[in-house]
Amino acid sequence: MGYILAIDQGTSSSRAIIFDEDLYQVASAQKPFKQIYPKPGWVEHDPNEIVLSVMSCVEKAIQDAKISFKDIEAIGITNQRETIVAWDAETGKALYNAIVWQCRRTADRAKELERQYRNFIHSKTGLLPDPYFSATKMEWMLRNVPEVRKAAKKGTLRFGTIDSWLIWNLTPDRQHVTDHSNASRTMLYNLNELKWDEELLEFFGIEKEFLPKVVDSSKLLIRSVYGPVISGIAGDQQASLFGQTAFNVGDVKCTYGTGSFILMNTGDKPRFSREGLLTTVGWKINDEIVYAIEGSIFTTGALINWLKDGLQIISTPEETELLATSVEDNGGVYFSGALAGLGAPYWDSKARGLIIGLTRGATRAHIVRAVLEYIAFRTKEILEIMERDTGIKVNRLLVDGGVTRNNFLMELQSKVLGVTVDRPIVKETTALGAAMLAGLAVGLWDKETLAGIRKSEVVFTPTRKELEDEYKKWKEAIKRSMNWAE
């Protein structure tokens, strides 16, 4: 029997998961790494710690599976998107900490771009100017980090999202590549031409030679230092879309992780949103190109951590479900959730979180419930825009990610949307998608076989759409949180 190794490099931890030929999980290993906050709103990772954490997980997973690298048919890599690493091609050393997708240091620059160049950027990339994306992070490094400027002058500078950084370190001949799904998140990639955009490169002062070669999501055959080939690459949310087998136009998935990411398969032509959603590449395999429309919520699972570590009103994530069900409703308490600004459709990096409606009768249970309602309401808001943008009615939401273990939230989500919410047996669909892409490239299975592989664990079915009045009141909380610093 052959096995697939999936490397899932996330925002707070790295994981390695081994799947067999039937895509059953055989073994897994996970390792958290340090989050670095040099200034308020700044978020960084140590690039070397990321590589070491991945290597540690790979070795542990292989050991736990009681197999050797000779048993691995292929390796798939999926990664936190938009996070940027700069390194020197001669020394292989990182020149600065990775600037994480959550980092807001380029908020003022993004605001300037929004005012003057919104249509120019959106028409090419499907993205809206925001510090979330990679281009302003690279620009910032070139302007503010002497080592990066020096490497640029020498011609040895290399930029890459986390997939590129990992592949550079995991291939003997130091391959510098990325796939179309990751490239489409940089704000430098032309969605229509499927390549780096010359005008945008010049605009941001980034040489094409600094950037990786863009390759298919399932075709890359690079020999790794472990022996097996790396034959699958996708950004984490696109990998999840593939792992959910959302192969048909109109299929929608939501991953509830550190943030939430909702993607709809829109077929072989990009659909440009009129209401603040993003257009992205889902995957490219040979002649097949699949686009998606996406809505991003910056903080969801991170809110559960905030309740635990910041406010210290819960001891474990599981406690949120118990507290939320201990009260009949939110007690008039609403939460705006903007602890790291607001993503789609607002793109307000200066928005700040608010809890409103507090009275003497409000308890921690009401606050916890309001936080969970925020997650459900924000998801509803984005899906409504997707329906308007595409003309496609959403009848089912495929869900994955750690937060989906909260049954109260999943049931609430179904009631708020008025549609079924479908949670699969395999919840690690991001890693699963990377494994599927890798195995597809080496002929372990075909796409038709993969289409029938998904199995549901629980389907939450509402009797009717509920909480419409609460949803309208919550929208008022969102309005009040915007432009808070101005």
N, C-alpha and C positions, 0 to 999 in steps of 0.2 A: 504494500500500500504506500502511495505517495502522500506527502504532507505539504501544506502551504504555511509559510511563516508570514504573519501580518505584523508589521511594526506600526503602532498607532502612537504618534508623538503628539500629545495634547498640551493644553495650556498650563496645567498644574502637575501633570505626571506623564511618564512614558510607559508604554505597555508593549508587550510582545505576546501574541496569541498564536497558537498552532492549531490549524484545522486539518482534518483528514480529507480524503477525496469526496466524501459525502457532506463536507462542510459542517461536520460536528466539531465542537471545540474539544481539543485533546488536553491542552495545558495552557496556562497563562501566567504572566508575571507582570507586576506593576511597581513602579518606583517614582515617588514624588521628588520634586526638585525645588530649589529655593526660588521664591518670588522676590524680586528686587524692586524697591520703590525709592529711587534717589530723591525725588521731589513729589509734592502732591500732584496726582494725575499722571505721573510718569511710571511706566511699568517695563521692567527689563528681565531678561534671563541670561544666565551664563551659558554661552554656546558650547563650551567644553563639557559642562555638567550635563547638558542635554545629550551629547554624544555618549558620554560615559553611562548615563542612565539607560539609554537604549541598549548599549552593549551588555550591560548587566542584566537587563530584562531578557534579552535574547538568550544568553547563556543559561539563565535560570529556567526559562521555558523549555529549552532543549533538554536540560537535565531532568526536569519534572515529567516530561513526556517519555523519557527513557528511550530517546532516539538519538541519532547523530545527524550532522549536517548533510551527510550523504543521502539521508532519507528525505530531505527537503527538495521538492521539485522546483519551487520558485518562491520569491519574496515579494510581498506587496507592501508599499509604504503609503501611509496617510498621515496627515499632519495638520497642526494648527495653521490657519491661513494668515496671510498678510504680515506675519511676524518676519522681520528681516535681519539677516546676518551679513556682515561685511568681513571678508578675510583676504589674506595675501596669497596669491597663487604660488609664489615661490616658496614661502615658509609654511603655508597651510594654516597659519595662525589667525584666529579671529582678531580683528582690529578694534572691536568695541563689543559691549554686551549686545545681545539681540534686543531689538526694540519690538515690543510685543504689540499685537493687534489692538489691545486695550489702551495703549499709551496715548495720552492726549497732548503731548508736548507740541505737536504741530497744529493745534486747534486754530491759532490766529492765522497761520498760513492757509489752512483749509477754508477759513471764513473769507479770506481775500479771494481765493479761487472760486468760491461759491458765488461771490458778488460779480466777478468779472468773466469767469471762464466756464461756468456751469454747463452751458449747452455744448461748448467745444469739447469738454471732457466726456460728457454723457453720451453724445452722439457717436463717439469712437469706442468708448469702453463699456458703456451700459452702467457705469458707476457714477456716483455723485461725490463731489469733493468733500472729503472727511479725513481726519487724522487716522481713522481706522485702516485706510489702505496704505500700500507699501511705498508709493512714489514719494510722498512728502517725508517719509522716514529716511529714504536713501538721500534725498536732497538735504535733509538736516545733517546727516552724517558727513556729507561732502563739505558742508559749510562750517561744521563745528568740531569735527574730530581730526586733529592734525595727521594722525596715522592713516586715516582714510584718504585724505587729500594727497599725502605723500605716495601712497600706493597707486592712486589714480594717475599721478604724474608719471610714475614709472611704468604704468600700463599693467600692473600686477593685481589691481583691485578686482575682486569678485563679489558681486551681490547675489543673494539667493534667499528664497523662502526656506523654511525648515527642511522640506524635502530635498532641496538642492544641497544644503549643508550636510545632511545625513549621507546622501549619495556620494558626495565628494569624499567624505571620511570612510565610507564603507566599500569603496571600489579601489582596487590596487592602482589603476591608472588615473585616478582623480577625475572622474567624469563630472562635468558641470552642466547639468540638465534640470529641467522641470517639465511638468506636463501642462496641457492647455487649461485645465481647471484651475491650477494654481496661478498660472500666468495671468488669467483673466481677473485676478483679485489684486493686481499690482497698481492699476490705474495707468499702465504703460502699454497695454496690450489691445490691439484693434480687433474687436469682436467680429467685424465683417470680413476682414482680411486674414484673420487667424495668425497674426504675427505681431512682433514688437512694432509699435507705431513710431515712425521716424520723427514726426512733428512733436509728439509728446516727449520723446527722449531728448530732443533739443530743448524743448521748453523747460524741462526739469534739470538739464545739464548732466544727463546720464549717458555715457557712451554705451553703444550696443555691446561692445566687447566685455563690458562689466557683467552682462546679464547671461543667464544660462540659455542653452539651446532648448527650444520647445519641442517636445516629442509627444506621441500618443499616450493616452492613459493606460492602455493595455497593448503593449507591443515591445516596450523597451526591454532589450535583452542585454543587460550589463552584468558581467560576472562580478560577484561580490567577494569581499575578503574571506567570507565563510565558504565560498565555493558555489552555492546555488545562484541562479541569475535573479536580478531585480527586474521583474517584468510587469509590475503594476504600480502606478502612482496616481493619487488623486487627493485634492484638498479634503479635509475631514467631512465637510457637509456634502460635497459631491459624492464622496465614497459612501456616505450614509444613504443618499438617494439611490445609488446603484445597489447597495446592500439590501435596501427595502424592496428591490426589484420593481422600482417605479419606472418601468420601461415604456409606459404608454403616455401619450399626450394627456395632460390633466391630472396625472398621478401627483399627489402631494404628500410630503413628509415633514414632520417637525422633530428636530433633535433638541431635547431639553438637557443641556449640559451646563457649563459655566455661564454661557448665554444660550439663547434659543435661536434656531435657524430654521426657517420655513422655506422649502423649495418646491416649486411646481415644475414638472417636466413640460416644456412648451414646444418640443419637437426640433426640427432641423433649421429653424429660422429664429433669430433673436427677436424677442418681444420687448420693446422699450417702454418702460412704465411711465405713465403720465402723473403718477401720484407718489413718487418718492421711493418706489421699490427698485431693486437692482436687477440687472441682467447679467448672467454669468454663463460660462461654459459648464455643462454638467459633466460631459466626458467626450473624448474623441477616440474612436477605435477604427483604424483603417479609414474607410470612406464615410463612416457614420459619425456625424456630429450631432450632439444633443445639447440644446440650450435649456436654461432654467431661469425662472424669475424668482427672486429671493427677497425675503424680509428678515432683517436681523434685529434681535432683542439683546442688548449688550449684557444684561444681568438677569439671570433666572436662578440657576443652581448657585451662583455666587450670592444670591440673596439669602439662601438657606444657610450658607456659611456665615454670612453677616449676622443673621439672627443668633447663630451659635457663638461665634467668636467676637463679634462686634458688640451687639446688644446684650449677649449672654442671657437670652431669655429662653433658650432651649439647650439641652445637653447633647442631643443627637438629632440628625436629620429626620429620623423616624418619628420623633416627638411632634413634628409639625402636623402630621395626620391626626394624631390623638387630640391635640389642642384644637384644631380646626373643627373637628366633629363634636367637640365638647360644648360648642355654642351653636345656637340656631341660625345665626346670621353674622354679618360683620359688625353689628352694633353701630352702624353709621360711620365706621372707620374706612377710609380709602387711602391707598398708597400709590404714589406716582412712580416709584421704582427707579428713578433716574440717578442711580449712584455713580454711573460712569457716562453721563450724558444720555441722550436718546438717539437710538438708531432709526430705522425705517418706521414711518415715513417722514419723520421730523428732521433728522440729522442735525440735532442741536447739541453740540458738544459741551455747551455751558449749562444745560439744564441740570437741575439738582433735585434729589429725592425729597418728597414731602409726605408726611402722614397728616391727614386732615380728618376732622370729624370727631376728635377726641373729646370725651366727657369724663366725669368722675366715674361713670359706670364702665368705661373701657378697660379691658384686661389684656394681658399678654396674648390670650387666646384670640381676641378680636384682631390684634395687630398681626398675629401669625396668619389668621384667615384672610386678612386684607392683602397680605403679601402673596398668598397663593391665588387669590382672586386677580391680583395684578397680572400674574403670569397667564392666567386663562383669558383675561380681557385683552391683553396686548396681542395674544395669538389670534383672537377673534378679529381684532382691528386689522391685522395684516391680511388675514384670509379674505376679509370683505373687500379689501383693495385689490387683491389678486383676482377675485371674481370680476370686478369692474374693469381691470386692465386687460384681462384675457377673454372675457365673455364666457369663461368656463365655470360651471357650477361645481362647487366642492361638495361631494357626497360622502367622503370618507377621509379621515386624517390618519396616516400611518405615523406612529410615534416611536421614538427610541431615546436612549440616554438615561443617565442615573436617576433623574428626577421623576421619570415615569413609573418608578416603583411606588410612588405616592398614589394610592388608589383613590383617595379623596380628590386629589387634583385632576386625575384622569376622568373621573366621573363628572366633576365640575366642568372640565373642558368640554365634554360631550354635551352637557346641558346648555352651556353658554352658546355653543356653536349650533346646536340642534342637528348634529350629524354624528355618525359613529366614529369612535376613536379606537383604533386597532393597534394593540401592543403585541409585538411578535415574541415568540419563544426565545429567539436569539436577540438579546437586547443590545449587544455590542455590534450594531450594524455598520458602524464606521470601519472597524477592523474587518468585519465580514466582507464589506464592499471591496476593500483593498485586496483581500484574499481572492475574491471572485475575479477581479481584474487580472491579478497575477496568474491564476490558474487558467483563465481564458486564453491568455497569450501563449501558454505552453501546451495547449490542447488537452487539458484535463477534463474540460467540459465545453459545451457550446452555450450560446445565449438562450436558446430554446429550453435547454435543460435547467438553466438557472432561473428562468421565468417561473417555474413551478415549484421552486425550492422553499419559498417563504411559508412559515406556518404561524398562525396566531396563537397567542397564549390567552389573552382576554380581549373581548370586544365590548366596549362600553357603548350602550345604545340608549339614547334619550327617548322619553315619551313625547317631549315637546321642547321647543326652545324656551329657555328660562333666563331670569336675571337681567331682562332688558332695561328696567329702570335703574338698577344698580350700575349697569354698564354706562348709561348716560351720565350718571353722577360721577363715576370714575373718570370719565373723559374731562370733566371739569378740573379734577386734580391734576391731570396731565397738563392742561393749559396753564395752570398756575405755576407749574414747575419749570416752564420754559423761560429761557433768557433771564434766569435768576440773577446772574452776575452783572447784568447790564442796567 
